[in-house]
């Protein structure tokens, strides 16, 4: 019987969902983050790029940690289901003291013969072992129960993977927000330098009595506006860095060094090409998402688990067949006559067929519940399909808009740079007003910021597209 049980337990389940489950049901313990607690403060500034941020956020995700716990619980339930079909072994030791009864005799009807019947033994000992083999369960229930447990654990594993990917995306978007602000601060510094140069020029012209004090005051206003904008950006940068620390589970006092703050300036960065957006390309991206993202795999595994549970519920309506064996060492032996005050061994083997007739209707509600869960999963699958299409379409739109904005911003920056140079030169020659110079500086700043936004939007769109298609 043991070889039957082990063969059934190790057997592969029937055809499952299209996507395979992870290699392991329970995820391996997470590797420690590169920086946590006081270790961050001791190491000094923490250097971050988009890849590092995504990795640390995935490790620190509380949602993923919750799903890891669900995975371990599901794996434990799967092991418990497997153990239900092990042979049941019961050990028993019993002592019984009964009232002393005198023996008697009977007359068998044979002259001169009397049969004496001894009284019951007052001290009775029983030591036994019983083994129950659930034979029908091995053939009808064990494979379905094992598959249900394994599939449920695999579904939790995929949910944890989905939570990590979402945490990585959120942190990546926060990272690019931080880069956007850092580069905007660099533009603000350039604007302040230009405004201060105009202020010095205006002061020089006022002293030479070739310009009015209004030009000087306008230059001061321009410097003040640029400094106010810089202070606002610096405050926003602190807020975004606090968000990054929270997403990465870093100490409040941890110092962050953003790699892309020192990247090439938008003016020097190569122009990007617009993404392909034909119907065939969109269909291919959607197919990639269904193949590679963990959410569809989690749904497939959950559906396979529910269908295995449904099969298990249906099998409960059938009769059971068990083989039961018992062995005892008793004193006295109730199967021997006459009873003697001595230990003796005995055994028995039974083949038992039982049928819980009430199971014919008692299992119906459980089966209906599982069917309802399968229908709910079908609705979730349709909703996921809609969500994937929208995510991919939104990411492609961000990329298209960023490409168009980048191209127009480069043209605007070239024109604004030349216009600012000409206006500044004309102002020095007394052929342009301070208002015209201020307007040229504003246009130059707007063009620089537009190119910064376009570059960051391109990175954001690429991150969203990678997430949407499961890369």
MIDREN-506824 format. One record per residue (C-alpha): residue number from 0; residue in three letters; chain; x, y, z. Coordinates in nm, 3 decimals. Layout:
# residues N
NUM,ala,A,X,Y,Z
...
END
This chain:
# residues 471
0,unk,A,0.000,0.000,0.000
1,unk,A,0.283,0.238,0.074
2,unk,A,0.411,0.232,-0.283
3,unk,A,0.060,0.317,-0.409
4,unk,A,0.041,0.616,-0.179
5,unk,A,0.386,0.749,-0.266
6,unk,A,0.321,0.704,-0.639
7,unk,A,-0.004,0.898,-0.623
8,unk,A,0.142,1.168,-0.403
9,unk,A,0.436,1.225,-0.637
10,unk,A,0.225,1.212,-0.954
11,unk,A,0.211,1.524,-1.165
12,unk,A,-0.129,1.695,-1.176
13,unk,A,-0.335,1.699,-1.491
14,unk,A,-0.316,1.973,-1.751
15,unk,A,-0.308,2.309,-1.580
16,unk,A,-0.326,2.669,-1.694
17,unk,A,-0.128,2.799,-1.986
18,unk,A,0.131,2.972,-1.766
19,unk,A,0.358,2.758,-1.547
20,unk,A,0.385,2.813,-1.176
21,unk,A,0.707,2.938,-1.018
22,unk,A,0.975,2.680,-0.949
23,unk,A,0.915,2.706,-0.574
24,unk,A,0.589,2.752,-0.393
25,unk,A,0.736,2.954,-0.110
26,unk,A,0.960,3.241,-0.206
27,unk,A,1.310,3.231,-0.068
28,unk,A,1.386,3.471,0.219
29,unk,A,1.441,3.819,0.086
30,unk,A,1.797,3.937,0.065
31,unk,A,1.868,4.226,0.301
32,unk,A,1.848,4.570,0.149
33,unk,A,2.173,4.742,0.061
34,unk,A,2.113,5.005,0.326
35,unk,A,1.887,5.006,0.630
36,unk,A,1.872,5.159,0.974
37,unk,A,2.188,5.304,1.123
38,unk,A,2.396,5.136,0.852
39,unk,A,2.273,5.401,0.606
40,unk,A,2.386,5.684,0.830
41,unk,A,2.723,5.523,0.883
42,unk,A,2.786,5.477,0.510
43,unk,A,2.720,5.836,0.419
44,unk,A,2.523,5.941,0.107
45,unk,A,2.334,5.658,-0.062
46,unk,A,2.384,5.663,-0.439
47,unk,A,2.062,5.588,-0.625
48,unk,A,1.979,5.525,-0.987
49,unk,A,1.653,5.400,-1.135
50,unk,A,1.757,5.034,-1.123
51,unk,A,1.873,5.053,-0.760
52,unk,A,1.556,5.230,-0.655
53,unk,A,1.339,4.964,-0.818
54,unk,A,1.533,4.681,-0.652
55,unk,A,1.528,4.835,-0.304
56,unk,A,1.158,4.918,-0.331
57,unk,A,1.076,4.560,-0.430
58,unk,A,1.267,4.434,-0.127
59,unk,A,1.101,4.682,0.110
60,unk,A,0.745,4.639,-0.019
61,unk,A,0.502,4.575,0.266
62,unk,A,0.239,4.449,0.021
63,unk,A,0.484,4.190,-0.108
64,unk,A,0.573,4.092,0.249
65,unk,A,0.203,4.038,0.315
66,unk,A,0.171,3.819,0.007
67,unk,A,0.483,3.626,0.115
68,unk,A,0.302,3.545,0.437
69,unk,A,-0.003,3.433,0.239
70,unk,A,0.225,3.215,0.026
71,unk,A,0.373,3.043,0.328
72,unk,A,0.027,2.990,0.474
73,unk,A,-0.095,2.841,0.145
74,unk,A,0.209,2.611,0.130
75,unk,A,0.139,2.497,0.486
76,unk,A,-0.223,2.422,0.390
77,unk,A,-0.095,2.225,0.089
78,unk,A,0.125,2.014,0.315
79,unk,A,-0.167,1.959,0.552
80,unk,A,-0.382,1.838,0.262
81,unk,A,-0.113,1.590,0.158
82,unk,A,-0.080,1.459,0.513
83,unk,A,-0.453,1.386,0.532
84,unk,A,-0.396,1.089,0.303
85,unk,A,-0.116,0.929,0.501
86,unk,A,-0.206,0.595,0.664
87,unk,A,-0.356,0.664,1.005
88,unk,A,-0.177,0.491,1.290
89,unk,A,-0.336,0.477,1.637
90,unk,A,-0.162,0.347,1.948
91,unk,A,-0.364,0.251,2.252
92,unk,A,-0.291,0.131,2.604
93,unk,A,-0.577,0.057,2.841
94,unk,A,-0.624,-0.092,3.185
95,unk,A,-0.970,-0.193,3.305
96,unk,A,-1.073,-0.309,3.651
97,unk,A,-1.405,-0.492,3.659
98,unk,A,-1.606,-0.633,3.944
99,unk,A,-1.508,-0.981,4.053
100,unk,A,-1.761,-1.245,3.958
101,unk,A,-1.760,-1.604,4.073
102,unk,A,-1.744,-1.874,3.813
103,unk,A,-2.003,-2.145,3.762
104,unk,A,-2.053,-2.479,3.602
105,unk,A,-2.286,-2.630,3.347
106,unk,A,-2.404,-2.982,3.289
107,unk,A,-2.333,-3.084,2.928
108,unk,A,-2.566,-3.383,2.965
109,unk,A,-2.287,-3.636,2.974
110,unk,A,-2.288,-3.857,3.281
111,unk,A,-1.997,-3.781,3.509
112,unk,A,-1.890,-3.471,3.317
113,unk,A,-1.923,-3.116,3.453
114,unk,A,-1.796,-2.806,3.271
115,unk,A,-1.658,-2.541,3.503
116,unk,A,-1.668,-2.181,3.383
117,unk,A,-1.412,-1.957,3.556
118,unk,A,-1.512,-1.610,3.670
119,unk,A,-1.410,-1.298,3.475
120,unk,A,-1.059,-1.170,3.524
121,unk,A,-1.085,-0.850,3.733
122,unk,A,-0.765,-0.698,3.592
123,unk,A,-0.773,-0.647,3.215
124,unk,A,-0.484,-0.506,3.009
125,unk,A,-0.491,-0.398,2.647
126,unk,A,-0.199,-0.274,2.430
127,unk,A,-0.278,-0.226,2.063
128,unk,A,-0.191,-0.059,1.737
129,unk,A,-0.437,0.018,1.457
130,unk,A,-0.358,0.116,1.097
131,unk,A,-0.619,0.262,0.863
132,unk,A,-0.539,0.286,0.491
133,unk,A,-0.763,0.530,0.295
134,unk,A,-0.739,0.334,-0.030
135,unk,A,-1.019,0.513,-0.215
136,unk,A,-0.874,0.851,-0.117
137,unk,A,-0.543,0.761,-0.279
138,unk,A,-0.716,0.698,-0.612
139,unk,A,-0.991,0.959,-0.603
140,unk,A,-0.900,1.244,-0.367
141,unk,A,-0.527,1.278,-0.299
142,unk,A,-0.424,1.407,-0.644
143,unk,A,-0.703,1.667,-0.650
144,unk,A,-0.630,1.785,-0.296
145,unk,A,-0.256,1.809,-0.366
146,unk,A,-0.314,2.003,-0.686
147,unk,A,-0.553,2.244,-0.513
148,unk,A,-0.295,2.315,-0.243
149,unk,A,-0.005,2.356,-0.484
150,unk,A,-0.199,2.582,-0.718
151,unk,A,-0.321,2.804,-0.434
152,unk,A,0.035,2.846,-0.308
153,unk,A,0.158,2.923,-0.661
154,unk,A,-0.114,3.187,-0.700
155,unk,A,0.005,3.358,-0.382
156,unk,A,0.362,3.348,-0.511
157,unk,A,0.260,3.527,-0.830
158,unk,A,0.063,3.783,-0.629
159,unk,A,0.377,3.858,-0.429
160,unk,A,0.572,3.902,-0.753
161,unk,A,0.304,4.143,-0.877
162,unk,A,0.324,4.343,-0.554
163,unk,A,0.702,4.374,-0.588
164,unk,A,0.674,4.493,-0.947
165,unk,A,0.416,4.753,-0.846
166,unk,A,0.635,4.876,-0.561
167,unk,A,0.931,4.898,-0.799
168,unk,A,0.724,5.104,-1.045
169,unk,A,0.599,5.344,-0.777
170,unk,A,0.953,5.401,-0.654
171,unk,A,1.084,5.445,-1.009
172,unk,A,0.822,5.711,-1.081
173,unk,A,0.911,5.887,-0.756
174,unk,A,1.277,5.869,-0.857
175,unk,A,1.211,6.037,-1.191
176,unk,A,1.004,6.303,-1.015
177,unk,A,1.307,6.369,-0.800
178,unk,A,1.530,6.388,-1.110
179,unk,A,1.282,6.624,-1.274
180,unk,A,1.302,6.860,-0.977
181,unk,A,1.681,6.831,-0.960
182,unk,A,1.718,6.928,-1.324
183,unk,A,1.461,7.205,-1.281
184,unk,A,1.680,7.337,-0.998
185,unk,A,1.976,7.336,-1.236
186,unk,A,1.771,7.540,-1.483
187,unk,A,1.669,7.769,-1.197
188,unk,A,2.035,7.824,-1.112
189,unk,A,2.104,7.920,-1.472
190,unk,A,1.808,8.159,-1.462
191,unk,A,1.937,8.318,-1.142
192,unk,A,2.284,8.360,-1.293
193,unk,A,2.132,8.524,-1.602
194,unk,A,1.909,8.748,-1.389
195,unk,A,2.200,8.856,-1.171
196,unk,A,2.406,8.934,-1.480
197,unk,A,2.119,9.150,-1.608
198,unk,A,2.098,9.316,-1.266
199,unk,A,2.470,9.402,-1.277
200,unk,A,2.430,9.532,-1.632
201,unk,A,2.128,9.743,-1.534
202,unk,A,2.310,9.888,-1.234
203,unk,A,2.605,9.975,-1.457
204,unk,A,2.377,10.146,-1.708
205,unk,A,2.195,10.340,-1.439
206,unk,A,2.525,10.462,-1.298
207,unk,A,2.625,10.568,-1.649
208,unk,A,2.290,10.749,-1.674
209,unk,A,2.196,10.564,-1.991
210,unk,A,1.908,10.370,-1.832
211,unk,A,1.633,10.452,-1.586
212,unk,A,1.595,10.315,-1.234
213,unk,A,1.290,10.127,-1.361
214,unk,A,1.526,9.897,-1.552
215,unk,A,1.718,9.837,-1.229
216,unk,A,1.405,9.759,-1.029
217,unk,A,1.277,9.526,-1.300
218,unk,A,1.608,9.337,-1.288
219,unk,A,1.576,9.308,-0.909
220,unk,A,1.223,9.170,-0.945
221,unk,A,1.351,8.915,-1.193
222,unk,A,1.620,8.798,-0.952
223,unk,A,1.369,8.775,-0.666
224,unk,A,1.127,8.571,-0.879
225,unk,A,1.403,8.329,-0.978
226,unk,A,1.517,8.287,-0.617
227,unk,A,1.158,8.226,-0.502
228,unk,A,1.114,7.962,-0.767
229,unk,A,1.439,7.800,-0.658
230,unk,A,1.324,7.790,-0.295
231,unk,A,0.993,7.632,-0.397
232,unk,A,1.170,7.368,-0.600
233,unk,A,1.408,7.293,-0.314
234,unk,A,1.112,7.243,-0.078
235,unk,A,0.941,7.014,-0.327
236,unk,A,1.265,6.820,-0.366
237,unk,A,1.276,6.756,0.008
238,unk,A,0.919,6.624,-0.004
239,unk,A,0.992,6.389,-0.292
240,unk,A,1.308,6.261,-0.122
241,unk,A,1.102,6.190,0.190
242,unk,A,0.866,5.988,-0.029
243,unk,A,1.161,5.798,-0.173
244,unk,A,1.294,5.718,0.175
245,unk,A,0.952,5.584,0.275
246,unk,A,0.921,5.367,-0.037
247,unk,A,1.273,5.230,0.012
248,unk,A,1.236,5.193,0.391
249,unk,A,1.533,5.420,0.456
250,unk,A,1.600,5.628,0.769
251,unk,A,1.472,5.984,0.768
252,unk,A,1.825,6.117,0.804
253,unk,A,1.968,5.911,0.515
254,unk,A,2.139,6.129,0.254
255,unk,A,2.051,6.052,-0.107
256,unk,A,2.274,6.107,-0.408
257,unk,A,2.075,6.094,-0.732
258,unk,A,2.284,5.964,-1.024
259,unk,A,2.072,6.123,-1.296
260,unk,A,2.113,6.468,-1.142
261,unk,A,2.461,6.462,-1.294
262,unk,A,2.351,6.310,-1.627
263,unk,A,2.397,6.483,-1.959
264,unk,A,2.204,6.804,-2.000
265,unk,A,1.882,6.777,-2.204
266,unk,A,2.038,6.993,-2.474
267,unk,A,2.316,6.737,-2.525
268,unk,A,2.102,6.424,-2.490
269,unk,A,2.013,6.245,-2.815
270,unk,A,1.662,6.284,-2.945
271,unk,A,1.437,5.980,-2.903
272,unk,A,1.228,5.814,-3.170
273,unk,A,0.853,5.785,-3.140
274,unk,A,0.734,5.436,-3.035
275,unk,A,0.560,5.213,-3.284
276,unk,A,0.185,5.230,-3.232
277,unk,A,0.032,5.023,-3.511
278,unk,A,-0.251,4.782,-3.434
279,unk,A,-0.015,4.487,-3.481
280,unk,A,0.241,4.638,-3.242
281,unk,A,-0.028,4.705,-2.982
282,unk,A,-0.160,4.350,-3.011
283,unk,A,0.194,4.214,-2.971
284,unk,A,0.246,4.422,-2.657
285,unk,A,-0.082,4.299,-2.509
286,unk,A,0.018,3.940,-2.585
287,unk,A,0.353,4.001,-2.413
288,unk,A,0.172,4.134,-2.108
289,unk,A,-0.050,3.826,-2.084
290,unk,A,0.254,3.602,-2.122
291,unk,A,0.501,3.775,-1.892
292,unk,A,0.312,3.963,-1.622
293,unk,A,0.248,3.784,-1.291
294,unk,A,-0.115,3.893,-1.255
295,unk,A,-0.248,3.663,-1.533
296,unk,A,-0.044,3.378,-1.393
297,unk,A,-0.190,3.434,-1.048
298,unk,A,-0.541,3.420,-1.196
299,unk,A,-0.462,3.101,-1.388
300,unk,A,-0.319,2.932,-1.080
301,unk,A,-0.615,3.038,-0.866
302,unk,A,-0.859,2.904,-1.126
303,unk,A,-0.673,2.572,-1.140
304,unk,A,-0.689,2.552,-0.760
305,unk,A,-1.064,2.619,-0.759
306,unk,A,-1.127,2.357,-1.029
307,unk,A,-0.931,2.103,-0.826
308,unk,A,-1.141,2.193,-0.522
309,unk,A,-1.454,2.144,-0.732
310,unk,A,-1.340,1.798,-0.832
311,unk,A,-1.266,1.719,-0.469
312,unk,A,-1.614,1.829,-0.366
313,unk,A,-1.771,1.608,-0.631
314,unk,A,-1.570,1.305,-0.517
315,unk,A,-1.702,1.342,-0.162
316,unk,A,-2.035,1.210,-0.287
317,unk,A,-1.884,0.871,-0.365
318,unk,A,-1.849,0.574,-0.125
319,unk,A,-1.523,0.520,0.063
320,unk,A,-1.308,0.211,0.076
321,unk,A,-1.063,0.166,0.364
322,unk,A,-0.846,-0.118,0.484
323,unk,A,-0.817,-0.134,0.864
324,unk,A,-0.568,-0.356,1.049
325,unk,A,-0.533,-0.398,1.427
326,unk,A,-0.286,-0.584,1.645
327,unk,A,-0.320,-0.621,2.023
328,unk,A,-0.143,-0.768,2.318
329,unk,A,-0.411,-0.833,2.583
330,unk,A,-0.457,-0.993,2.920
331,unk,A,-0.691,-1.173,2.922
332,unk,A,-0.767,-1.244,2.561
333,unk,A,-1.141,-1.186,2.504
334,unk,A,-1.128,-1.404,2.194
335,unk,A,-1.004,-1.709,2.386
336,unk,A,-1.205,-1.941,2.604
337,unk,A,-1.166,-1.995,2.881
338,unk,A,-1.000,-1.666,2.974
339,unk,A,-0.663,-1.688,3.139
340,unk,A,-0.462,-1.441,3.344
341,unk,A,-0.186,-1.422,3.083
342,unk,A,-0.079,-1.191,2.799
343,unk,A,-0.141,-1.308,2.443
344,unk,A,-0.130,-1.150,2.097
345,unk,A,-0.411,-1.124,1.847
346,unk,A,-0.486,-0.934,1.524
347,unk,A,-0.752,-0.860,1.268
348,unk,A,-0.779,-0.706,0.919
349,unk,A,-1.097,-0.551,0.778
350,unk,A,-1.202,-0.417,0.438
351,unk,A,-1.454,-0.142,0.501
352,unk,A,-1.688,0.015,0.246
353,unk,A,-1.880,0.316,0.378
354,unk,A,-2.105,0.570,0.215
355,unk,A,-2.224,0.893,0.367
356,unk,A,-2.555,0.924,0.185
357,unk,A,-2.603,1.277,0.316
358,unk,A,-2.299,1.376,0.110
359,unk,A,-2.518,1.358,-0.201
360,unk,A,-2.676,1.689,-0.107
361,unk,A,-2.440,1.824,0.160
362,unk,A,-2.159,1.878,-0.094
363,unk,A,-2.379,2.075,-0.334
364,unk,A,-2.343,2.413,-0.154
365,unk,A,-1.963,2.376,-0.139
366,unk,A,-1.950,2.291,-0.509
367,unk,A,-2.173,2.589,-0.593
368,unk,A,-1.944,2.817,-0.390
369,unk,A,-1.639,2.701,-0.585
370,unk,A,-1.822,2.751,-0.917
371,unk,A,-1.911,3.104,-0.809
372,unk,A,-1.544,3.172,-0.733
373,unk,A,-1.450,3.051,-1.082
374,unk,A,-1.706,3.289,-1.232
375,unk,A,-1.562,3.571,-1.021
376,unk,A,-1.216,3.489,-1.158
377,unk,A,-1.352,3.512,-1.510
378,unk,A,-1.474,3.863,-1.430
379,unk,A,-1.133,3.946,-1.281
380,unk,A,-0.967,3.820,-1.598
381,unk,A,-1.181,4.046,-1.815
382,unk,A,-1.108,4.340,-1.587
383,unk,A,-0.737,4.262,-1.603
384,unk,A,-0.752,4.252,-1.981
385,unk,A,-0.912,4.597,-1.985
386,unk,A,-0.654,4.723,-1.738
387,unk,A,-0.361,4.589,-1.939
388,unk,A,-0.490,4.750,-2.257
389,unk,A,-0.536,5.085,-2.083
390,unk,A,-0.194,5.070,-1.915
391,unk,A,-0.018,4.993,-2.243
392,unk,A,-0.213,5.259,-2.430
393,unk,A,-0.141,5.518,-2.160
394,unk,A,0.231,5.435,-2.156
395,unk,A,0.252,5.460,-2.534
396,unk,A,0.073,5.795,-2.525
397,unk,A,0.318,5.928,-2.267
398,unk,A,0.605,5.819,-2.493
399,unk,A,0.449,5.975,-2.802
400,unk,A,0.376,6.301,-2.621
401,unk,A,0.727,6.308,-2.474
402,unk,A,0.880,6.254,-2.818
403,unk,A,0.675,6.532,-2.973
404,unk,A,0.743,6.762,-2.679
405,unk,A,1.114,6.687,-2.694
406,unk,A,1.134,6.771,-3.063
407,unk,A,0.941,7.097,-3.025
408,unk,A,1.132,7.189,-2.708
409,unk,A,1.465,7.149,-2.887
410,unk,A,1.349,7.389,-3.159
411,unk,A,1.213,7.629,-2.897
412,unk,A,1.536,7.611,-2.697
413,unk,A,1.749,7.688,-3.002
414,unk,A,1.530,7.985,-3.090
415,unk,A,1.505,8.108,-2.731
416,unk,A,1.882,8.081,-2.681
417,unk,A,1.951,8.285,-2.993
418,unk,A,1.678,8.534,-2.907
419,unk,A,1.817,8.578,-2.555
420,unk,A,2.169,8.631,-2.694
421,unk,A,2.048,8.893,-2.940
422,unk,A,1.829,9.075,-2.685
423,unk,A,2.112,9.082,-2.434
424,unk,A,2.351,9.222,-2.693
425,unk,A,2.101,9.484,-2.806
426,unk,A,2.036,9.584,-2.446
427,unk,A,2.409,9.636,-2.391
428,unk,A,2.408,9.862,-2.697
429,unk,A,2.104,10.051,-2.571
430,unk,A,1.881,9.922,-2.852
431,unk,A,1.655,9.696,-2.640
432,unk,A,1.457,9.754,-2.324
433,unk,A,1.482,9.569,-1.996
434,unk,A,1.130,9.435,-2.050
435,unk,A,1.237,9.274,-2.377
436,unk,A,1.538,9.116,-2.208
437,unk,A,1.319,8.985,-1.923
438,unk,A,1.078,8.836,-2.175
439,unk,A,1.368,8.667,-2.356
440,unk,A,1.493,8.522,-2.026
441,unk,A,1.144,8.391,-1.948
442,unk,A,1.120,8.224,-2.289
443,unk,A,1.464,8.069,-2.244
444,unk,A,1.374,7.932,-1.901
445,unk,A,1.046,7.792,-2.033
446,unk,A,1.226,7.619,-2.320
447,unk,A,1.486,7.468,-2.086
448,unk,A,1.218,7.340,-1.850
449,unk,A,1.017,7.202,-2.142
450,unk,A,1.314,6.999,-2.258
451,unk,A,1.372,6.873,-1.903
452,unk,A,1.008,6.766,-1.876
453,unk,A,1.021,6.594,-2.214
454,unk,A,1.330,6.393,-2.117
455,unk,A,1.180,6.287,-1.783
456,unk,A,0.843,6.206,-1.941
457,unk,A,1.026,5.979,-2.185
458,unk,A,1.185,5.788,-1.895
459,unk,A,0.851,5.771,-1.715
460,unk,A,0.679,5.640,-2.026
461,unk,A,0.947,5.376,-2.077
462,unk,A,0.914,5.264,-1.713
463,unk,A,0.535,5.244,-1.741
464,unk,A,0.558,5.050,-2.067
465,unk,A,0.805,4.800,-1.923
466,unk,A,0.574,4.748,-1.627
467,unk,A,0.265,4.719,-1.847
468,unk,A,0.411,4.446,-2.070
469,unk,A,0.585,4.257,-1.787
470,unk,A,0.948,4.325,-1.878
END
